[in-house]
């Protein structure tokens, strides 16, 4: 359960696309990018 494989990531992305719809993805990616930057600090 510790490791997240590529399959899990793809599944999560698919679920996100289905939930939020295609047009919200750029905003979501921007949010994730900002979150990653904050996390790395």
N, CA, C, O and CB atoms as a CASP TS submission, in Angstrom:
PFRMAT TS
TARGET T0000
AUTHOR 0000-0000-0000
METHOD Language model
MODEL 1
PARENT N/A
ATOM      1  N   UNK     1       0.831  -1.213   0.000  1.00  0.00           N
ATOM      2  CA  UNK     1       0.000   0.000   0.000  1.00  0.00           C
ATOM      3  C   UNK     1       0.864   1.260   0.000  1.00  0.00           C
ATOM      4  O   UNK     1       0.384   2.342  -0.340  1.00  0.00           O
ATOM      5  CB  UNK     1      -0.939   0.008   1.221  1.00  0.00           C
ATOM      6  N   UNK     2       2.130   1.124   0.378  1.00  0.00           N
ATOM      7  CA  UNK     2       3.005   2.288   0.467  1.00  0.00           C
ATOM      8  C   UNK     2       3.324   2.919  -0.877  1.00  0.00           C
ATOM      9  O   UNK     2       3.319   4.141  -1.023  1.00  0.00           O
ATOM     10  CB  UNK     2       4.273   1.908   1.138  1.00  0.00           C
ATOM     11  N   UNK     3       3.602   2.062  -1.859  1.00  0.00           N
ATOM     12  CA  UNK     3       3.986   2.586  -3.174  1.00  0.00           C
ATOM     13  C   UNK     3       2.756   2.836  -4.031  1.00  0.00           C
ATOM     14  O   UNK     3       1.820   2.038  -4.041  1.00  0.00           O
ATOM     15  CB  UNK     3       4.939   1.615  -3.889  1.00  0.00           C
ATOM     16  N   UNK     4       2.769   3.953  -4.749  1.00  0.00           N
ATOM     17  CA  UNK     4       1.709   4.230  -5.719  1.00  0.00           C
ATOM     18  C   UNK     4       2.278   3.964  -7.102  1.00  0.00           C
ATOM     19  O   UNK     4       3.257   4.587  -7.513  1.00  0.00           O
ATOM     20  CB  UNK     4       1.172   5.707  -5.595  1.00  0.00           C
ATOM     21  N   UNK     5       1.661   3.042  -7.809  1.00  0.00           N
ATOM     22  CA  UNK     5       2.126   2.689  -9.143  1.00  0.00           C
ATOM     23  C   UNK     5       1.508   3.585 -10.202  1.00  0.00           C
ATOM     24  O   UNK     5       0.629   4.397  -9.918  1.00  0.00           O
ATOM     25  CB  UNK     5       1.809   1.237  -9.443  1.00  0.00           C
ATOM     26  N   UNK     6       1.981   3.421 -11.417  1.00  0.00           N
ATOM     27  CA  UNK     6       1.481   4.209 -12.544  1.00  0.00           C
ATOM     28  C   UNK     6       0.000   3.939 -12.778  1.00  0.00           C
ATOM     29  O   UNK     6      -0.754   4.848 -13.125  1.00  0.00           O
ATOM     30  CB  UNK     6       2.282   3.897 -13.816  1.00  0.00           C
ATOM     31  N   UNK     7      -0.416   2.691 -12.587  1.00  0.00           N
ATOM     32  CA  UNK     7      -1.814   2.328 -12.792  1.00  0.00           C
ATOM     33  C   UNK     7      -2.723   3.104 -11.854  1.00  0.00           C
ATOM     34  O   UNK     7      -3.767   3.607 -12.269  1.00  0.00           O
ATOM     35  CB  UNK     7      -2.010   0.830 -12.590  1.00  0.00           C
ATOM     36  N   UNK     8      -2.329   3.200 -10.593  1.00  0.00           N
ATOM     37  CA  UNK     8      -3.128   3.936  -9.618  1.00  0.00           C
ATOM     38  C   UNK     8      -3.245   5.400  -9.999  1.00  0.00           C
ATOM     39  O   UNK     8      -4.322   5.990  -9.902  1.00  0.00           O
ATOM     40  CB  UNK     8      -2.524   3.806  -8.227  1.00  0.00           C
ATOM     41  N   UNK     9      -2.125   5.992 -10.437  1.00  0.00           N
ATOM     42  CA  UNK     9      -2.124   7.401 -10.834  1.00  0.00           C
ATOM     43  C   UNK     9      -3.086   7.619 -11.998  1.00  0.00           C
ATOM     44  O   UNK     9      -3.861   8.575 -11.995  1.00  0.00           O
ATOM     45  CB  UNK     9      -0.697   7.860 -11.219  1.00  0.00           C
ATOM     46  N   UNK    10      -3.036   6.740 -12.987  1.00  0.00           N
ATOM     47  CA  UNK    10      -3.924   6.852 -14.149  1.00  0.00           C
ATOM     48  C   UNK    10      -5.379   6.714 -13.715  1.00  0.00           C
ATOM     49  O   UNK    10      -6.241   7.459 -14.182  1.00  0.00           O
ATOM     50  CB  UNK    10      -3.577   5.782 -15.210  1.00  0.00           C
ATOM     51  N   UNK    11      -5.655   5.767 -12.829  1.00  0.00           N
ATOM     52  CA  UNK    11      -7.017   5.578 -12.329  1.00  0.00           C
ATOM     53  C   UNK    11      -7.522   6.826 -11.620  1.00  0.00           C
ATOM     54  O   UNK    11      -8.654   7.259 -11.838  1.00  0.00           O
ATOM     55  CB  UNK    11      -7.076   4.380 -11.381  1.00  0.00           C
ATOM     56  N   UNK    12      -6.679   7.400 -10.772  1.00  0.00           N
ATOM     57  CA  UNK    12      -7.046   8.617 -10.041  1.00  0.00           C
ATOM     58  C   UNK    12      -7.331   9.751 -11.015  1.00  0.00           C
ATOM     59  O   UNK    12      -8.318  10.471 -10.865  1.00  0.00           O
ATOM     60  CB  UNK    12      -5.927   9.026  -9.058  1.00  0.00           C
ATOM     61  N   UNK    13      -6.464   9.911 -12.018  1.00  0.00           N
ATOM     62  CA  UNK    13      -6.664  10.957 -13.022  1.00  0.00           C
ATOM     63  C   UNK    13      -7.979  10.758 -13.764  1.00  0.00           C
ATOM     64  O   UNK    13      -8.702  11.722 -14.015  1.00  0.00           O
ATOM     65  CB  UNK    13      -5.497  10.976 -14.016  1.00  0.00           C
ATOM     66  N   UNK    14      -8.293   9.518 -14.115  1.00  0.00           N
ATOM     67  CA  UNK    14      -9.552   9.224 -14.802  1.00  0.00           C
ATOM     68  C   UNK    14     -10.746   9.619 -13.943  1.00  0.00           C
ATOM     69  O   UNK    14     -11.698  10.228 -14.431  1.00  0.00           O
ATOM     70  CB  UNK    14      -9.632   7.736 -15.162  1.00  0.00           C
ATOM     71  N   UNK    15     -10.689   9.271 -12.669  1.00  0.00           N
ATOM     72  CA  UNK    15     -11.778   9.616 -11.747  1.00  0.00           C
ATOM     73  C   UNK    15     -11.930  11.129 -11.650  1.00  0.00           C
ATOM     74  O   UNK    15     -13.043  11.655 -11.666  1.00  0.00           O
ATOM     75  CB  UNK    15     -11.521   9.014 -10.346  1.00  0.00           C
ATOM     76  N   UNK    16     -10.789  11.828 -11.548  1.00  0.00           N
ATOM     77  CA  UNK    16     -10.809  13.290 -11.463  1.00  0.00           C
ATOM     78  C   UNK    16     -11.444  13.891 -12.714  1.00  0.00           C
ATOM     79  O   UNK    16     -12.263  14.805 -12.623  1.00  0.00           O
ATOM     80  CB  UNK    16      -9.380  13.842 -11.272  1.00  0.00           C
ATOM     81  N   UNK    17     -11.061  13.372 -13.887  1.00  0.00           N
ATOM     82  CA  UNK    17     -11.630  13.864 -15.145  1.00  0.00           C
ATOM     83  C   UNK    17     -13.135  13.652 -15.161  1.00  0.00           C
ATOM     84  O   UNK    17     -13.886  14.539 -15.566  1.00  0.00           O
ATOM     85  CB  UNK    17     -10.979  13.159 -16.353  1.00  0.00           C
ATOM     86  N   UNK    18     -13.574  12.488 -14.724  1.00  0.00           N
ATOM     87  CA  UNK    18     -15.003  12.183 -14.717  1.00  0.00           C
ATOM     88  C   UNK    18     -15.755  13.084 -13.742  1.00  0.00           C
ATOM     89  O   UNK    18     -16.863  13.533 -14.034  1.00  0.00           O
ATOM     90  CB  UNK    18     -15.232  10.714 -14.357  1.00  0.00           C
ATOM     91  N   UNK    19     -15.151  13.348 -12.580  1.00  0.00           N
ATOM     92  CA  UNK    19     -15.819  14.155 -11.561  1.00  0.00           C
ATOM     93  C   UNK    19     -15.882  15.632 -11.948  1.00  0.00           C
ATOM     94  O   UNK    19     -16.934  16.263 -11.844  1.00  0.00           O
ATOM     95  CB  UNK    19     -15.104  14.003 -10.228  1.00  0.00           C
ATOM     96  N   UNK    20     -14.755  16.172 -12.394  1.00  0.00           N
ATOM     97  CA  UNK    20     -14.671  17.611 -12.608  1.00  0.00           C
ATOM     98  C   UNK    20     -14.946  18.023 -14.042  1.00  0.00           C
ATOM     99  O   UNK    20     -15.230  19.193 -14.300  1.00  0.00           O
ATOM    100  CB  UNK    20     -13.325  18.101 -12.206  1.00  0.00           C
ATOM    101  N   UNK    21     -14.868  17.093 -14.977  1.00  0.00           N
ATOM    102  CA  UNK    21     -15.049  17.434 -16.379  1.00  0.00           C
ATOM    103  C   UNK    21     -13.757  17.982 -16.967  1.00  0.00           C
ATOM    104  O   UNK    21     -12.885  18.452 -16.237  1.00  0.00           O
ATOM    105  CB  UNK    21     -16.180  18.448 -16.543  1.00  0.00           C
ATOM    106  N   UNK    22     -13.638  17.920 -18.285  1.00  0.00           N
ATOM    107  CA  UNK    22     -12.396  18.264 -18.968  1.00  0.00           C
ATOM    108  C   UNK    22     -11.962  19.705 -18.815  1.00  0.00           C
ATOM    109  O   UNK    22     -10.765  19.987 -18.757  1.00  0.00           O
ATOM    110  CB  UNK    22     -12.529  17.964 -20.395  1.00  0.00           C
ATOM    111  N   UNK    23     -12.920  20.631 -18.748  1.00  0.00           N
ATOM    112  CA  UNK    23     -12.540  22.048 -18.802  1.00  0.00           C
ATOM    113  C   UNK    23     -11.912  22.556 -17.514  1.00  0.00           C
ATOM    114  O   UNK    23     -11.279  23.612 -17.514  1.00  0.00           O
ATOM    115  CB  UNK    23     -13.744  22.884 -19.121  1.00  0.00           C
ATOM    116  N   UNK    24     -12.073  21.830 -16.424  1.00  0.00           N
ATOM    117  CA  UNK    24     -11.494  22.282 -15.148  1.00  0.00           C
ATOM    118  C   UNK    24     -10.078  21.776 -14.937  1.00  0.00           C
ATOM    119  O   UNK    24      -9.408  22.192 -13.992  1.00  0.00           O
ATOM    120  CB  UNK    24     -12.364  21.830 -13.993  1.00  0.00           C
ATOM    121  N   UNK    25      -9.614  20.890 -15.799  1.00  0.00           N
ATOM    122  CA  UNK    25      -8.303  20.259 -15.599  1.00  0.00           C
ATOM    123  C   UNK    25      -7.146  21.252 -15.579  1.00  0.00           C
ATOM    124  O   UNK    25      -6.284  21.141 -14.707  1.00  0.00           O
ATOM    125  CB  UNK    25      -8.059  19.243 -16.680  1.00  0.00           C
ATOM    126  N   UNK    26      -7.084  22.227 -16.505  1.00  0.00           N
ATOM    127  CA  UNK    26      -5.973  23.196 -16.424  1.00  0.00           C
ATOM    128  C   UNK    26      -5.900  23.900 -15.068  1.00  0.00           C
ATOM    129  O   UNK    26      -4.814  24.069 -14.513  1.00  0.00           O
ATOM    130  CB  UNK    26      -6.115  24.242 -17.526  1.00  0.00           C
ATOM    131  N   UNK    27      -7.048  24.307 -14.536  1.00  0.00           N
ATOM    132  CA  UNK    27      -7.076  24.955 -13.215  1.00  0.00           C
ATOM    133  C   UNK    27      -6.564  23.990 -12.148  1.00  0.00           C
ATOM    134  O   UNK    27      -5.786  24.364 -11.271  1.00  0.00           O
ATOM    135  CB  UNK    27      -8.515  25.433 -12.864  1.00  0.00           C
ATOM    136  N   UNK    28      -7.012  22.754 -12.242  1.00  0.00           N
ATOM    137  CA  UNK    28      -6.627  21.731 -11.278  1.00  0.00           C
ATOM    138  C   UNK    28      -5.123  21.499 -11.319  1.00  0.00           C
ATOM    139  O   UNK    28      -4.473  21.409 -10.277  1.00  0.00           O
ATOM    140  CB  UNK    28      -7.376  20.421 -11.552  1.00  0.00           C
ATOM    141  N   UNK    29      -4.568  21.403 -12.536  1.00  0.00           N
ATOM    142  CA  UNK    29      -3.131  21.178 -12.694  1.00  0.00           C
ATOM    143  C   UNK    29      -2.332  22.341 -12.123  1.00  0.00           C
ATOM    144  O   UNK    29      -1.283  22.146 -11.508  1.00  0.00           O
ATOM    145  CB  UNK    29      -2.778  20.972 -14.172  1.00  0.00           C
ATOM    146  N   UNK    30      -2.840  23.560 -12.332  1.00  0.00           N
ATOM    147  CA  UNK    30      -2.191  24.750 -11.775  1.00  0.00           C
ATOM    148  C   UNK    30      -2.175  24.648 -10.247  1.00  0.00           C
ATOM    149  O   UNK    30      -1.156  24.916  -9.611  1.00  0.00           O
ATOM    150  CB  UNK    30      -2.924  26.053 -12.234  1.00  0.00           C
ATOM    151  N   UNK    31      -3.292  24.265  -9.679  1.00  0.00           N
ATOM    152  CA  UNK    31      -3.398  24.104  -8.234  1.00  0.00           C
ATOM    153  C   UNK    31      -2.443  23.042  -7.716  1.00  0.00           C
ATOM    154  O   UNK    31      -1.781  23.238  -6.697  1.00  0.00           O
ATOM    155  CB  UNK    31      -4.821  23.751  -7.850  1.00  0.00           C
ATOM    156  N   UNK    32      -2.372  21.910  -8.422  1.00  0.00           N
ATOM    157  CA  UNK    32      -1.468  20.830  -8.016  1.00  0.00           C
ATOM    158  C   UNK    32      -0.024  21.300  -8.104  1.00  0.00           C
ATOM    159  O   UNK    32       0.778  21.017  -7.215  1.00  0.00           O
ATOM    160  CB  UNK    32      -1.680  19.574  -8.893  1.00  0.00           C
ATOM    161  N   UNK    33       0.311  22.020  -9.178  1.00  0.00           N
ATOM    162  CA  UNK    33       1.670  22.540  -9.356  1.00  0.00           C
ATOM    163  C   UNK    33       2.064  23.469  -8.223  1.00  0.00           C
ATOM    164  O   UNK    33       3.172  23.384  -7.692  1.00  0.00           O
ATOM    165  CB  UNK    33       1.790  23.271 -10.685  1.00  0.00           C
ATOM    166  N   UNK    34       1.147  24.359  -7.857  1.00  0.00           N
ATOM    167  CA  UNK    34       1.418  25.283  -6.754  1.00  0.00           C
ATOM    168  C   UNK    34       1.563  24.512  -5.446  1.00  0.00           C
ATOM    169  O   UNK    34       2.430  24.826  -4.631  1.00  0.00           O
ATOM    170  CB  UNK    34       0.293  26.337  -6.635  1.00  0.00           C
ATOM    171  N   UNK    35       0.725  23.513  -5.247  1.00  0.00           N
ATOM    172  CA  UNK    35       0.797  22.684  -4.048  1.00  0.00           C
ATOM    173  C   UNK    35       2.134  21.966  -3.946  1.00  0.00           C
ATOM    174  O   UNK    35       2.719  21.883  -2.866  1.00  0.00           O
ATOM    175  CB  UNK    35      -0.337  21.672  -4.038  1.00  0.00           C
ATOM    176  N   UNK    36       2.621  21.443  -5.078  1.00  0.00           N
ATOM    177  CA  UNK    36       3.904  20.745  -5.091  1.00  0.00           C
ATOM    178  C   UNK    36       5.040  21.698  -4.753  1.00  0.00           C
ATOM    179  O   UNK    36       5.951  21.337  -4.009  1.00  0.00           O
ATOM    180  CB  UNK    36       4.149  20.095  -6.454  1.00  0.00           C
ATOM    181  N   UNK    37       4.994  22.922  -5.298  1.00  0.00           N
ATOM    182  CA  UNK    37       6.027  23.923  -4.998  1.00  0.00           C
ATOM    183  C   UNK    37       6.052  24.224  -3.505  1.00  0.00           C
ATOM    184  O   UNK    37       7.117  24.274  -2.890  1.00  0.00           O
ATOM    185  CB  UNK    37       5.782  25.222  -5.801  1.00  0.00           C
ATOM    186  N   UNK    38       4.869  24.423  -2.929  1.00  0.00           N
ATOM    187  CA  UNK    38       4.778  24.712  -1.494  1.00  0.00           C
ATOM    188  C   UNK    38       5.301  23.532  -0.680  1.00  0.00           C
ATOM    189  O   UNK    38       5.978  23.717   0.332  1.00  0.00           O
ATOM    190  CB  UNK    38       3.321  25.034  -1.095  1.00  0.00           C
ATOM    191  N   UNK    39       4.985  22.332  -1.123  1.00  0.00           N
ATOM    192  CA  UNK    39       5.387  21.124  -0.404  1.00  0.00           C
ATOM    193  C   UNK    39       6.900  20.951  -0.408  1.00  0.00           C
ATOM    194  O   UNK    39       7.473  20.481   0.574  1.00  0.00           O
ATOM    195  CB  UNK    39       4.723  19.896  -1.018  1.00  0.00           C
ATOM    196  N   UNK    40       7.551  21.328  -1.510  1.00  0.00           N
ATOM    197  CA  UNK    40       9.001  21.156  -1.633  1.00  0.00           C
ATOM    198  C   UNK    40       9.787  22.158  -0.796  1.00  0.00           C
ATOM    199  O   UNK    40      10.954  21.921  -0.484  1.00  0.00           O
ATOM    200  CB  UNK    40       9.412  21.279  -3.081  1.00  0.00           C
ATOM    201  N   UNK    41       9.160  23.274  -0.431  1.00  0.00           N
ATOM    202  CA  UNK    41       9.856  24.296   0.356  1.00  0.00           C
ATOM    203  C   UNK    41      10.166  23.796   1.761  1.00  0.00           C
ATOM    204  O   UNK    41      10.750  24.527   2.561  1.00  0.00           O
ATOM    205  CB  UNK    41       9.019  25.574   0.430  1.00  0.00           C
TER
END
